Amino acid sequence: MVFDIRPYERKIFEIIQDSAAELGVSVFIVGGYVRDRFLARGSKDIDVVCVGDGIALAETVASKLRPTPYVAIYKRFGTAMIRHNDLEVEFVGARKESYSHDSRKPSVENGTLEDDQNRRDFTINALAVSLNDADYGQIIDPFNGFHDLENKIIRTPLNPDKTFADDPLRMMRCIRFAVQLGFEIEQATYKALSRNKHRIGIVSGERIAGELDKIILADQPSRGFKLLFDTGILEIIFPEMAALHGVEIKNNIGHKDNFYHTLEVLDNVSRDSTNLWLRWAAILHDIAKPPTKRFDPDFGWTFHGHEALGAAMVPRIFRKLKLPLDTKMKYVQKLVLLHLRPIALTNDNVSDSAVRRLVFEAGEDLDDLMLLCKADITSKNEGKVNKYKENYRVLTEKIKEIEQKDHLRNWQPPITGDEIMKIFKLPPSREVGILKTAIREAILDGIIGNNYEAAYDFMMQKAKEMKMV
């Protein structure tokens, strides 16, 4: 079987071939690039393995390219990387690895191509293509990886218990590849995930978060979370989400399973948006339901305040999962806090002031909040769903109307705190805050118009009541 190389990549492969011959080493393309070419998926990352000095090969290749690229050398790992056009090419010498029980960082020694393929995580990632003169383009497939590609199977090349015990991050990668590619996990490999789940504890939070993000960005991320839950891994890496699972029944009254509801909301959002952080908001929108769950004999199960507590939990969860504690976290926190607000406004009697306040508080994230709100409609009662969707449509129209009239998205009141201090010759003080808040609330409630003159007159009247003038 001969590997089909695309024309625009052929040149760099020929340069690698010539450079390897010049140095007297054997060279191969291994891993994800080979897999993705067979799957007709685009790939811009190329892993080059040579039986010899990978850094020397990278430097020789770079010297033959124009313009000459910078060679990033990582001596500790024996690797080097160059960028050429839109390709990122990494070079490494073939190696064999051995692991200690308490670390996923291996001891490395020089090895053969066979040793290098043995250390790969899955059969579909162990495929190699020769770039040598004698058999250029030939596939080397010792583990029937091509068969697994054809049959859409994820399996480890060696004993799965050893593969996962050596590097537990491979358990996350196993699930990630299954979800991204739409493959099934082979039975022995799947069972080994549960047996080795506690080994995930030696993996850094950053690496786990990286794999979680890739699962979340898949077309159907719910499948990844089901696999993480069913294998017991989710309870270790993200116990707050695992705690959503289950239904409690009292007086013959049960509540929905909030874990599966969350997955449905996540998939709904994913059909409308590729925004990673909106998908995280879907995951976390009901995260505080377990600690706020109460049973009222008159009303059944309640989760009062779960949106506020959920928003308070977001920074802690982001910190623990090593997610960014910046504007992305604040964005997720805001959507979690506000996710019930649009639902509360979906009735015929909603006031302009309530809609105006929603537009103001959501700001530039209003459209995403509305997507999350729509995704949160998961009832199995068709009549209820149709009613919610119609109410959602009415609210959307009302928001457009209010926005066109009042221009409140990312709005700031027409009189600033600095102006208040100048007008009344005040230092920063409680009185300044009271006046500024009163002006904002009066505009949002529709008491005065959204303009400087109305705000100024209102401020002076309020100042008189406060005996400031």
ROLUM-653265 format. One record per residue (C-alpha): residue in three letters; chain; y, z, x. Coordinates in steps of 0.2 Angstrom, whole numbers. Layout:
- residu / chaine / Y / Z / X
- Ala / A / Y / Z / X;
...
END
This chain:
- residu / chaine / Y / Z / X
- Met / A / 0 / 0 / 0;
- Val / A / 17 / -5 / 7;
- Phe / A / 33 / 5 / 4;
- Asp / A / 47 / -6 / -4;
- Ile / A / 63 / -2 / 6;
- Arg / A / 80 / -8 / -2;
- Pro / A / 90 / -21 / 8;
- Tyr / A / 105 / -10 / 11;
- Glu / A / 94 / 4 / 19;
- Arg / A / 84 / -8 / 29;
- Lys / A / 96 / -9 / 43;
- Ile / A / 97 / 10 / 47;
- Phe / A / 77 / 11 / 46;
- Glu / A / 76 / -4 / 59;
- Ile / A / 88 / 6 / 70;
- Ile / A / 77 / 22 / 68;
- Gln / A / 62 / 11 / 72;
- Asp / A / 70 / 4 / 88;
- Ser / A / 77 / 21 / 94;
- Ala / A / 59 / 29 / 92;
- Ala / A / 51 / 15 / 102;
- Glu / A / 64 / 17 / 115;
- Leu / A / 60 / 35 / 116;
- Gly / A / 42 / 33 / 115;
- Val / A / 39 / 43 / 99;
- Ser / A / 31 / 40 / 82;
- Val / A / 43 / 41 / 67;
- Phe / A / 41 / 43 / 48;
- Ile / A / 51 / 45 / 32;
- Val / A / 44 / 60 / 23;
- Gly / A / 47 / 69 / 7;
- Gly / A / 59 / 67 / -7;
- Tyr / A / 66 / 50 / -3;
- Val / A / 48 / 43 / -3;
- Arg / A / 44 / 51 / -20;
- Asp / A / 61 / 46 / -28;
- Arg / A / 58 / 28 / -22;
- Phe / A / 41 / 27 / -31;
- Leu / A / 49 / 35 / -46;
- Ala / A / 64 / 22 / -46;
- Arg / A / 76 / 37 / -44;
- Gly / A / 91 / 35 / -33;
- Ser / A / 91 / 46 / -17;
- Lys / A / 104 / 47 / -4;
- Asp / A / 95 / 61 / 7;
- Ile / A / 82 / 54 / 19;
- Asp / A / 71 / 66 / 30;
- Val / A / 65 / 58 / 46;
- Val / A / 51 / 66 / 55;
- Cys / A / 46 / 61 / 73;
- Val / A / 32 / 67 / 84;
- Gly / A / 43 / 72 / 97;
- Asp / A / 62 / 78 / 99;
- Gly / A / 71 / 75 / 83;
- Ile / A / 88 / 80 / 90;
- Ala / A / 86 / 67 / 104;
- Leu / A / 81 / 54 / 91;
- Ala / A / 96 / 58 / 80;
- Glu / A / 108 / 56 / 95;
- Thr / A / 100 / 39 / 100;
- Val / A / 101 / 32 / 82;
- Ala / A / 119 / 38 / 80;
- Ser / A / 124 / 29 / 96;
- Lys / A / 118 / 12 / 89;
- Leu / A / 128 / 14 / 72;
- Arg / A / 145 / 8 / 70;
- Pro / A / 156 / 17 / 67;
- Thr / A / 147 / 30 / 77;
- Pro / A / 144 / 45 / 66;
- Tyr / A / 145 / 63 / 71;
- Val / A / 129 / 71 / 74;
- Ala / A / 127 / 89 / 67;
- Ile / A / 114 / 98 / 77;
- Tyr / A / 105 / 114 / 72;
- Lys / A / 96 / 120 / 87;
- Arg / A / 89 / 135 / 79;
- Phe / A / 79 / 124 / 67;
- Gly / A / 77 / 110 / 79;
- Thr / A / 86 / 98 / 67;
- Ala / A / 100 / 86 / 67;
- Met / A / 109 / 77 / 53;
- Ile / A / 120 / 61 / 52;
- Arg / A / 130 / 53 / 38;
- His / A / 130 / 34 / 37;
- Asn / A / 139 / 26 / 23;
- Asp / A / 133 / 35 / 7;
- Leu / A / 117 / 41 / 16;
- Glu / A / 113 / 58 / 23;
- Val / A / 99 / 57 / 36;
- Glu / A / 91 / 72 / 43;
- Phe / A / 80 / 72 / 59;
- Val / A / 67 / 84 / 64;
- Gly / A / 52 / 85 / 76;
- Ala / A / 35 / 86 / 67;
- Arg / A / 30 / 105 / 67;
- Lys / A / 17 / 117 / 61;
- Glu / A / 23 / 134 / 53;
- Ser / A / 16 / 151 / 51;
- Tyr / A / 24 / 165 / 40;
- Ser / A / 24 / 184 / 41;
- His / A / 22 / 194 / 24;
- Asp / A / 40 / 200 / 23;
- Ser / A / 50 / 184 / 26;
- Arg / A / 50 / 166 / 20;
- Lys / A / 57 / 161 / 38;
- Pro / A / 42 / 154 / 47;
- Ser / A / 38 / 154 / 66;
- Val / A / 38 / 136 / 71;
- Glu / A / 29 / 126 / 85;
- Asn / A / 28 / 108 / 89;
- Gly / A / 14 / 99 / 79;
- Thr / A / 8 / 82 / 73;
- Leu / A / 12 / 72 / 57;
- Glu / A / -3 / 80 / 49;
- Asp / A / 4 / 97 / 53;
- Asp / A / 20 / 93 / 45;
- Gln / A / 13 / 86 / 29;
- Asn / A / 2 / 102 / 28;
- Arg / A / 18 / 113 / 27;
- Arg / A / 25 / 103 / 13;
- Asp / A / 27 / 111 / -4;
- Phe / A / 19 / 99 / -16;
- Thr / A / 8 / 83 / -14;
- Ile / A / 22 / 72 / -21;
- Asn / A / 33 / 78 / -7;
- Ala / A / 20 / 76 / 7;
- Leu / A / 20 / 57 / 6;
- Ala / A / 26 / 49 / 22;
- Val / A / 31 / 31 / 27;
- Ser / A / 28 / 24 / 44;
- Leu / A / 43 / 16 / 53;
- Asn / A / 33 / 12 / 69;
- Asp / A / 30 / -6 / 75;
- Ala / A / 11 / -5 / 73;
- Asp / A / 11 / -1 / 54;
- Tyr / A / 29 / -2 / 48;
- Gly / A / 31 / 2 / 30;
- Gln / A / 13 / 9 / 28;
- Ile / A / 11 / 24 / 16;
- Ile / A / 2 / 40 / 24;
- Asp / A / -5 / 50 / 9;
- Pro / A / -17 / 63 / 14;
- Phe / A / -16 / 73 / -2;
- Asn / A / -17 / 60 / -15;
- Gly / A / 2 / 62 / -19;
- Phe / A / 4 / 45 / -26;
- His / A / -10 / 48 / -38;
- Asp / A / 0 / 64 / -44;
- Leu / A / 15 / 54 / -45;
- Glu / A / 7 / 41 / -57;
- Asn / A / -1 / 55 / -67;
- Lys / A / 15 / 66 / -67;
- Ile / A / 7 / 81 / -59;
- Ile / A / 15 / 95 / -48;
- Arg / A / 2 / 102 / -37;
- Thr / A / 2 / 110 / -19;
- Pro / A / -6 / 101 / -5;
- Leu / A / -16 / 117 / 1;
- Asn / A / -21 / 133 / -8;
- Pro / A / -7 / 137 / -20;
- Asp / A / -8 / 156 / -17;
- Lys / A / -5 / 153 / 2;
- Thr / A / 9 / 140 / -2;
- Phe / A / 18 / 152 / -13;
- Ala / A / 15 / 168 / -3;
- Asp / A / 22 / 159 / 13;
- Asp / A / 38 / 153 / 4;
- Pro / A / 40 / 161 / -13;
- Leu / A / 55 / 149 / -16;
- Arg / A / 42 / 136 / -19;
- Met / A / 38 / 144 / -35;
- Met / A / 56 / 141 / -42;
- Arg / A / 55 / 123 / -34;
- Cys / A / 38 / 120 / -43;
- Ile / A / 46 / 124 / -60;
- Arg / A / 62 / 114 / -56;
- Phe / A / 53 / 98 / -51;
- Ala / A / 42 / 100 / -67;
- Val / A / 58 / 101 / -77;
- Gln / A / 68 / 88 / -68;
- Leu / A / 54 / 75 / -67;
- Gly / A / 46 / 78 / -84;
- Phe / A / 29 / 82 / -75;
- Glu / A / 15 / 95 / -79;
- Ile / A / 10 / 109 / -67;
- Glu / A / -8 / 107 / -62;
- Gln / A / -18 / 122 / -69;
- Ala / A / -23 / 131 / -52;
- Thr / A / -5 / 129 / -46;
- Tyr / A / 2 / 136 / -63;
- Lys / A / -10 / 151 / -62;
- Ala / A / -4 / 155 / -44;
- Leu / A / 14 / 156 / -50;
- Ser / A / 10 / 172 / -60;
- Arg / A / -1 / 179 / -47;
- Asn / A / 12 / 178 / -34;
- Lys / A / 28 / 181 / -44;
- His / A / 32 / 197 / -35;
- Arg / A / 34 / 188 / -19;
- Ile / A / 50 / 181 / -26;
- Gly / A / 58 / 197 / -21;
- Ile / A / 60 / 192 / -3;
- Val / A / 70 / 176 / -8;
- Ser / A / 89 / 178 / -6;
- Gly / A / 99 / 178 / -22;
- Glu / A / 109 / 162 / -16;
- Arg / A / 93 / 152 / -15;
- Ile / A / 87 / 158 / -32;
- Ala / A / 104 / 154 / -40;
- Gly / A / 103 / 136 / -32;
- Glu / A / 86 / 133 / -40;
- Leu / A / 92 / 141 / -57;
- Asp / A / 107 / 129 / -57;
- Lys / A / 96 / 114 / -55;
- Ile / A / 85 / 119 / -69;
- Ile / A / 100 / 122 / -80;
- Leu / A / 106 / 105 / -76;
- Ala / A / 90 / 96 / -81;
- Asp / A / 90 / 86 / -97;
- Gln / A / 79 / 99 / -106;
- Pro / A / 83 / 116 / -97;
- Ser / A / 74 / 126 / -110;
- Arg / A / 57 / 120 / -103;
- Gly / A / 61 / 128 / -86;
- Phe / A / 66 / 145 / -94;
- Lys / A / 50 / 145 / -104;
- Leu / A / 40 / 142 / -88;
- Leu / A / 49 / 156 / -79;
- Phe / A / 46 / 167 / -93;
- Asp / A / 28 / 163 / -96;
- Thr / A / 24 / 166 / -78;
- Gly / A / 33 / 182 / -77;
- Ile / A / 46 / 176 / -64;
- Leu / A / 61 / 177 / -76;
- Glu / A / 59 / 196 / -79;
- Ile / A / 60 / 199 / -60;
- Ile / A / 75 / 187 / -56;
- Phe / A / 85 / 188 / -73;
- Pro / A / 78 / 203 / -83;
- Glu / A / 93 / 203 / -95;
- Met / A / 88 / 186 / -101;
- Ala / A / 70 / 191 / -102;
- Ala / A / 75 / 206 / -113;
- Leu / A / 81 / 194 / -127;
- His / A / 62 / 190 / -130;
- Gly / A / 53 / 198 / -145;
- Val / A / 55 / 202 / -164;
- Glu / A / 56 / 219 / -171;
- Ile / A / 52 / 222 / -189;
- Lys / A / 58 / 237 / -200;
- Asn / A / 56 / 239 / -218;
- Asn / A / 48 / 221 / -218;
- Ile / A / 64 / 215 / -211;
- Gly / A / 64 / 206 / -194;
- His / A / 77 / 197 / -184;
- Lys / A / 76 / 180 / -175;
- Asp / A / 69 / 180 / -157;
- Asn / A / 85 / 179 / -147;
- Phe / A / 76 / 172 / -132;
- Tyr / A / 70 / 156 / -141;
- His / A / 87 / 155 / -150;
- Thr / A / 96 / 155 / -134;
- Leu / A / 85 / 141 / -127;
- Glu / A / 89 / 131 / -142;
- Val / A / 107 / 134 / -140;
- Leu / A / 106 / 129 / -122;
- Asp / A / 97 / 113 / -126;
- Asn / A / 110 / 109 / -140;
- Val / A / 124 / 111 / -127;
- Ser / A / 115 / 101 / -114;
- Arg / A / 114 / 86 / -126;
- Asp / A / 133 / 86 / -128;
- Ser / A / 139 / 91 / -110;
- Thr / A / 133 / 91 / -92;
- Asn / A / 145 / 105 / -88;
- Leu / A / 135 / 118 / -78;
- Trp / A / 146 / 133 / -83;
- Leu / A / 146 / 128 / -102;
- Arg / A / 127 / 129 / -100;
- Trp / A / 128 / 146 / -92;
- Ala / A / 139 / 152 / -107;
- Ala / A / 126 / 146 / -119;
- Ile / A / 113 / 156 / -109;
- Leu / A / 124 / 172 / -109;
- His / A / 132 / 170 / -126;
- Asp / A / 120 / 183 / -134;
- Ile / A / 115 / 192 / -118;
- Ala / A / 121 / 209 / -125;
- Lys / A / 111 / 208 / -141;
- Pro / A / 97 / 219 / -135;
- Pro / A / 108 / 234 / -131;
- Thr / A / 119 / 232 / -147;
- Lys / A / 104 / 230 / -159;
- Arg / A / 104 / 242 / -173;
- Phe / A / 95 / 243 / -190;
- Asp / A / 105 / 247 / -206;
- Pro / A / 94 / 250 / -221;
- Asp / A / 107 / 242 / -232;
- Phe / A / 111 / 227 / -221;
- Gly / A / 96 / 225 / -210;
- Trp / A / 98 / 221 / -191;
- Thr / A / 115 / 221 / -184;
- Phe / A / 122 / 216 / -166;
- His / A / 140 / 222 / -169;
- Gly / A / 151 / 220 / -153;
- His / A / 138 / 210 / -144;
- Glu / A / 151 / 197 / -139;
- Ala / A / 163 / 210 / -131;
- Leu / A / 149 / 219 / -122;
- Gly / A / 141 / 202 / -117;
- Ala / A / 158 / 197 / -109;
- Ala / A / 158 / 214 / -100;
- Met / A / 141 / 210 / -93;
- Val / A / 145 / 193 / -86;
- Pro / A / 153 / 199 / -70;
- Arg / A / 139 / 210 / -66;
- Ile / A / 126 / 196 / -69;
- Phe / A / 136 / 184 / -59;
- Arg / A / 137 / 196 / -45;
- Lys / A / 118 / 200 / -45;
- Leu / A / 113 / 182 / -46;
- Lys / A / 126 / 177 / -32;
- Leu / A / 135 / 165 / -44;
- Pro / A / 154 / 162 / -40;
- Leu / A / 165 / 176 / -45;
- Asp / A / 180 / 165 / -48;
- Thr / A / 188 / 154 / -62;
- Lys / A / 170 / 149 / -66;
- Met / A / 165 / 166 / -70;
- Lys / A / 181 / 170 / -80;
- Tyr / A / 178 / 153 / -90;
- Val / A / 160 / 159 / -95;
- Gln / A / 166 / 177 / -99;
- Lys / A / 180 / 169 / -110;
- Leu / A / 167 / 158 / -120;
- Val / A / 155 / 173 / -122;
- Leu / A / 169 / 184 / -129;
- Leu / A / 176 / 171 / -141;
- His / A / 159 / 162 / -146;
- Leu / A / 159 / 171 / -164;
- Arg / A / 177 / 167 / -167;
- Pro / A / 176 / 149 / -174;
- Ile / A / 161 / 154 / -185;
- Ala / A / 172 / 168 / -193;
- Leu / A / 185 / 155 / -197;
- Thr / A / 173 / 143 / -206;
- Asn / A / 178 / 146 / -224;
- Asp / A / 191 / 139 / -236;
- Asn / A / 203 / 153 / -235;
- Val / A / 206 / 153 / -216;
- Ser / A / 225 / 156 / -213;
- Asp / A / 235 / 145 / -201;
- Ser / A / 239 / 160 / -191;
- Ala / A / 220 / 164 / -188;
- Val / A / 218 / 146 / -182;
- Arg / A / 234 / 147 / -171;
- Arg / A / 228 / 162 / -163;
- Leu / A / 211 / 154 / -159;
- Val / A / 219 / 139 / -151;
- Phe / A / 231 / 150 / -141;
- Glu / A / 217 / 162 / -134;
- Ala / A / 204 / 148 / -130;
- Gly / A / 218 / 138 / -122;
- Glu / A / 211 / 123 / -112;
- Asp / A / 193 / 129 / -115;
- Leu / A / 195 / 126 / -134;
- Asp / A / 184 / 110 / -134;
- Asp / A / 170 / 118 / -124;
- Leu / A / 171 / 134 / -136;
- Met / A / 169 / 122 / -151;
- Leu / A / 154 / 113 / -143;
- Leu / A / 146 / 130 / -140;
- Cys / A / 150 / 135 / -158;
- Lys / A / 142 / 120 / -164;
- Ala / A / 126 / 122 / -153;
- Asp / A / 124 / 140 / -160;
- Ile / A / 120 / 133 / -177;
- Thr / A / 101 / 134 / -176;
- Ser / A / 95 / 140 / -193;
- Lys / A / 79 / 133 / -200;
- Asn / A / 87 / 134 / -217;
- Glu / A / 93 / 116 / -220;
- Gly / A / 106 / 121 / -234;
- Lys / A / 113 / 134 / -223;
- Val / A / 114 / 122 / -208;
- Asn / A / 123 / 109 / -219;
- Lys / A / 136 / 121 / -225;
- Tyr / A / 139 / 127 / -207;
- Lys / A / 142 / 109 / -201;
- Glu / A / 153 / 105 / -215;
- Asn / A / 163 / 121 / -212;
- Tyr / A / 164 / 117 / -194;
- Arg / A / 170 / 100 / -198;
- Val / A / 184 / 107 / -209;
- Leu / A / 189 / 119 / -195;
- Thr / A / 190 / 105 / -182;
- Glu / A / 202 / 96 / -193;
- Lys / A / 212 / 111 / -196;
- Ile / A / 213 / 114 / -177;
- Lys / A / 219 / 96 / -174;
- Glu / A / 232 / 99 / -187;
- Ile / A / 239 / 115 / -180;
- Glu / A / 239 / 108 / -162;
- Gln / A / 249 / 93 / -167;
- Lys / A / 261 / 104 / -176;
- Asp / A / 263 / 119 / -165;
- His / A / 257 / 113 / -147;
- Leu / A / 249 / 130 / -143;
- Arg / A / 235 / 125 / -131;
- Asn / A / 240 / 133 / -114;
- Trp / A / 256 / 138 / -123;
- Gln / A / 268 / 151 / -116;
- Pro / A / 281 / 160 / -127;
- Pro / A / 299 / 152 / -126;
- Ile / A / 306 / 167 / -119;
- Thr / A / 299 / 174 / -103;
- Gly / A / 298 / 192 / -97;
- Asp / A / 311 / 188 / -83;
- Glu / A / 323 / 181 / -96;
- Ile / A / 321 / 197 / -107;
- Met / A / 325 / 208 / -91;
- Lys / A / 341 / 197 / -88;
- Ile / A / 347 / 198 / -106;
- Phe / A / 345 / 217 / -107;
- Lys / A / 348 / 221 / -89;
- Leu / A / 331 / 230 / -88;
- Pro / A / 319 / 232 / -73;
- Pro / A / 301 / 229 / -76;
- Ser / A / 297 / 241 / -90;
- Arg / A / 287 / 245 / -106;
- Glu / A / 301 / 239 / -116;
- Val / A / 300 / 222 / -109;
- Gly / A / 282 / 221 / -113;
- Ile / A / 284 / 226 / -131;
- Leu / A / 298 / 213 / -134;
- Lys / A / 287 / 199 / -125;
- Thr / A / 272 / 204 / -135;
- Ala / A / 282 / 205 / -152;
- Ile / A / 289 / 187 / -149;
- Arg / A / 272 / 180 / -145;
- Glu / A / 263 / 188 / -160;
- Ala / A / 277 / 183 / -172;
- Ile / A / 275 / 165 / -167;
- Leu / A / 256 / 166 / -168;
- Asp / A / 257 / 174 / -185;
- Gly / A / 269 / 161 / -191;
- Ile / A / 283 / 173 / -195;
- Ile / A / 295 / 163 / -184;
- Gly / A / 295 / 145 / -177;
- Asn / A / 289 / 140 / -160;
- Asn / A / 306 / 137 / -152;
- Tyr / A / 319 / 146 / -142;
- Glu / A / 332 / 149 / -155;
- Ala / A / 320 / 158 / -168;
- Ala / A / 312 / 168 / -154;
- Tyr / A / 330 / 174 / -148;
- Asp / A / 335 / 179 / -165;
- Phe / A / 319 / 188 / -168;
- Met / A / 320 / 197 / -151;
- Met / A / 338 / 203 / -154;
- Gln / A / 333 / 210 / -171;
- Lys / A / 318 / 219 / -163;
- Ala / A / 329 / 226 / -149;
- Lys / A / 340 / 233 / -163;
- Glu / A / 326 / 242 / -171;
- Met / A / 321 / 249 / -154;
- Lys / A / 339 / 254 / -152;
- Met / A / 341 / 244 / -136;
- Val / A / 357 / 236 / -142;
END
